[in-house]
Amino acid sequence: MDPLWAPWRMEFILKGREKDCFLCRYLAEDPARDRENLVLWRGENVFVVLNRYPYSNGHLMVVPNRHTADLAELDGRTAAEMWDALGRMVRLLTAVLRTEGTNVGLNLGRAAGAGVDDHLHLHVVPRWVGDTNFMPVLSGTKVISQSLSACYDALARRLAEPT
């Protein structure tokens, strides 16, 4: 089996878990720090952040403002806004990164693969025909062709345009 090279993940592995929730910290910080924190969009009940340790360019997370690990604890307005934000982000990724598909998912709990298991979040992972899928990830190398800051800037520019 060939190794999967993702050297940027070592920062995530070595730094260990933060004592406090970084998602809550991002939400509480001054929006002037949104680019630094990769917070792309803020709604009334949810916000969107770029995954700092992605396996695919443009990997976003839709996060409820409320700190909870329990999907059943989300009120209807928050759940609806998460769904609306998901649609908006899929359209954004399609327009800016020319995605051809999207993986969407929740990892609820550590046993389900959640790296952050105490603040649920919805993953939005851009896909292209011919990019990696399950089998190549296990047997090959994934190349991310754009820096986080360049991806953030391109997506933020489009979000700032009138609709």
Buried (B, 14 or more C-beta within 10 A) or exposed (E): EEEBEBEEEEEEEEEEEEEEBBBBEBBEEEEEEBEEBBBBBBBEBBBBBBBBBBBBBBBBBBBBBBBEBEEEEBEEEBBEBBEEBBEBBBEBBBEBBEBEEBEEEBBBEEEEEBEBBBBBBBBBBBBEEEBBEEEBBEEBEBEBEEEBEEBBEBBBEBBEEEE
